[in-house]
Amino acid sequence: MSDRNARAGSRRVLVVGAGPVGLSLAIELGWRGVPVTVLDQGDGHVPFPAGEAIFSRTMEHLRRWGCAEEARAQSAPPTDFPHRTVFATSVTGHVLAEFDYGVTNRSPGVYGPLTPEGPAFLSKFSFLPLLERTARGLPSVDIRFATRLETFDQDSDGVLAVMRDLKSGVSETLSGAYLVACDGGRSSVRRGLGIEFEGMFAQGQNFAVHFRAPQLLDLLRERLGGPAVQIHTLSSERRPYITVVNGVDEWRLSVYLEEEPQPEDAVAWVHEAVGSPIDVEILTAQPWSGHCVVAHSYRAGRVFLAGDAAHLLWPKGGFGANTGIGDAVDLGWKLAAVLQGWAGPALLDSYELERRPIAVRNVTEASGNWRSDSQLAPDPVLGRADADAHRARSEMGELIRRSRGKEFRCTGVQLGYRYSGSPICVPDGAPEPPDEPDAYIPSTWPGCRAPHVWLPDGSSVLDHFGRGFVLVVSGSADPSSLVEAAHQCGVPLTVLRLTEPAAAKLYERPLVLVRPDGHVGWRGEAPADPVAVLDRLRGAETGNPAPGSVMVTRAVAPKVGTRQL
């Protein structure tokens, strides 16, 4: 078979990079039955613990993939470890402010009314192996470590990738319908495509240390009122802060630097943050920089960018991996729809149009969190015991709560992002709900995440989304015109009836059409042209196909069903 014929016949998606985004994309595609091969030149070992804040929205995706319970059961820190962030002069000094929302790895706390899955706190040591196990459990997923992408080329029929097994040295050519770069900020695929980042690089220089300190947890209980997932200190201009890794004796320290670090500095920085010379074993250490950049474009023909290959941001708020996993879900259902034959050429064009604005929003918010943090200056007065010190600590605490609170109260970032102006959502003329990082108002405004509500059978309405489109019906609304249009267009669609008045009120309109990713595509009463609505949502409106798009010439038989809850 010729290379061209191999490309034309492939339904496989090639994913470069087996980090959290690449593995999430593999799961999303595999969950939908799409063949996917993941290439990664590493060995699967996680060298450094980072990216431990797993947002509620990400946990909702894990719930759909069937691994949320395992994530909480295997979480490190333990399931009862509170999501409490403390600001203090030092661990053994004075508390200045704290943010504790009653969330643990077991209970969603204040997120309860908003989602079936509160956020979790999982080190990469736990999270990446979980994603890998989940991906490998799907029959259509193939993961190849110690495999490097050497070259790739594409045409209108597909992608050919040349890869090398780093153990044997043997090269292989693999064909695919599409290729997705999830290979990080230094993505070789992005550079090969000539796509540049836009924004501000290296806004600050930092150093992170993974260390073991068996005494630290007891000190938190004695001096700071109990365990905390993060302790920010004003012990020096470096503003060292400590993050939990395993909830027992492993931690991560980060400091802001202007000078070149020395190997012996790491222990001193831990002592500085703690305020006491405790026993410390340095496990690993590395420099890092905070960025505020987004790729100029997310697509070149049949090749897409996702995760850090598309955006780099400060780890202030934990937005990084969560934003990338959002990319994976958005792109995953669209690739599956095209490969399964029921989507139009504009659907893949919508990936960049939907996800790039979210990246701009999140990198800007994270950079703003960093700037707010940099305004907090250490002051010797804060450590004294007199009245002036008490007043200074009170004023500093108020400044922290005012300037830093939204970083740790980011329900809007987690659940409130929406695809404003998306070409595959149908606006209804209603004003857009407020978009605030620290507030979330449930809404079915087209482009928003469809709201969570518990149903009489004990499931969340979110549990019924994912495989195809879902038409949520309230009251006596008649779904038949959209159901018939789905048959005609070959679109997989199920009907879900809401019988509880509170649920119907939350969904705001008699008919709400929810996309496979759980975002609202259309809402209203019986549409005048239901085929036009579905064509818009599946990217099949009349127009010229974009380069690398797949033109749909026939539709597959849809899955149409009804549930009443």
Secondary structure, DSSP 8 states (H G I E B T S, - for coil): --HHHHHHH---EEEE--SHHHHHHHHHHHHTT--EEEE-SS-S---S----EE-HHHHHHHHHHT-HHHHHHT-SS-TT-EEEEEEESSTTS-EEEEEEEEEESS--GGGTTT-SS--EE--HHHHHHHHHHHHHTSTTEEEESSEEEEEEEEETTEEEEEEEETTT--EEEEEESEEEE-S-TT-HHHHHHT--EEEEEEEEEEEEEEEE-TTHHHHHHHHSSS--SEEEE-SSTT--EEEESSSSSEEEEEEEESS---TTHHHHHHHHHHTS----EEEEEEEEEEEEEEES-SEETTEEE-GGGTEEE-SSSSHHHHHHHHHHHHHHHHHHHHHTT---THHHHHHHHHHHHHHHHHHHHHHHHHHHHHT----GGGG--SHHHHHHHHHHHHHHHHHHHHHH--HHHHH--B-TT-TTS---S------BTTB-----STTBB----B-TTS-BGGGG-SSSEEEEEETT---HHHHHHHHHHT--EEEEEE-SHHHHHHH-SSEEEE-TTSBEEEEESS-S-HHHHHHHHTT-SSS---TT-----S-----EEEEE-
